[in-house]
Amino acid sequence: MKKYTHAWLAFMAIKRLQYADIPKENKEDAETLVKWFHNYRDFAIEGSWYPDEVFKDMATSHIIKYSPAEGDRKAHFKDLPKTMEMYQHGKKSSLYEKPFIIGDGNCADRCESIAHSIVDNFKILEMEDRGCPIATSANHIAMRFFILSHYVADCHMPLHCDARPFSGGADLHGYIEGIWDKQVRESYEIDEPNNRFFYAPNGYPLEKNITPLMKAVEEDLVKRPFLYPFGMKTVMENGVEKRKSMSTWDYVSAVSEYSYLMAYDMLPKEMSTETTQKDYKSSEAYANLDNLSRMIFSDSIDSIARIWLHVWARYRKWDAERKK
């Protein structure tokens, strides 16, 4: 995904936490996180673009590459919250529960690491005196939240989870991401010299000529229930299968599995690096791109919001216990 797409997804995740019907037990965490975020909204574009512009770890931490494997054995795909469209869509894929090979990439590891680092930095901020040379700052932590959103969003981009090399040749990967970024730039007012959005009275990016895709995503999130849990994983304990709640690592790993399945809808298996952009535009897959994009964006926003809220809740729980 490109610069303004990443920033828009991050902003929409904050908006999601503010306006969704958050479960009662998580509502105070969501309200306090939204209030905290609004002090740092100008960091959204810069922070969410740091991984590409500064870290440049695209070949490793932005991806988890899957490819189909030979054999008839049944593969286990993790669960996701039932409201995730890529989850429901992926279970209809011809590759669902078919064996696969995982190649390059450590996106799930990166997300788990940053999630922990945010909580750790909050602890340092609370424990050290103001002005202490080893202390972090709230500005720095806000940047880390936006950096995290980049990696979470990338895992929802199907071609980040597909071992086929669509970044070469006609670069259909970059072509699709360019379409997305154009939609964001057409839909919202961006103050490019100052690297931020212009804001509507509610504090979110000011709409310009919102495209049907962007409007559909906004409408999706109004009607979609917000589920706090990450989902479940199956583990073996003493030879018995048991179901356990997932961590950030498990969740992002699960997302990547269904993202891989969606890649074969976005660019069907008969397509190759020799497929031109012109050929792609005349294909049935391209005709369905807006619908797939809507699912990808809506799920990305939900995932960013869900992971952020889990991180914030861990910090607040620690802080409450510290003050007892």
Secondary structure, 3 states (H helix, E strand, C coil): CCHHHHHHHHHHHHHHHHHCCCCHHHHHHHHHHHHHHCCCHHHHHHHHHHHHHHHCCCCCCCCCCEEECCCCCCCCCCCCCCCCHHHHHHCCCCCCCCCEEECCCCHHHHHHHHHHHHHHHHHHHHHCCCCCCCCCCHHHHHHHHHHHHHHHHHHHCHHHCECCCCCCCCCHHHHHHHHHHHHHHHHECEEHHHCEECECCCCCECECCCCHHHHHHHHHHHHCCCCCCCCEEEEEECCEEEEEECCHHHHHHHHHHHHHHHHHHHCCCCCCCCCCHHHHHCCHHHHCHHHHHHHHHHHHHHHHHHHHHHHHHHHHHHHHHHCC
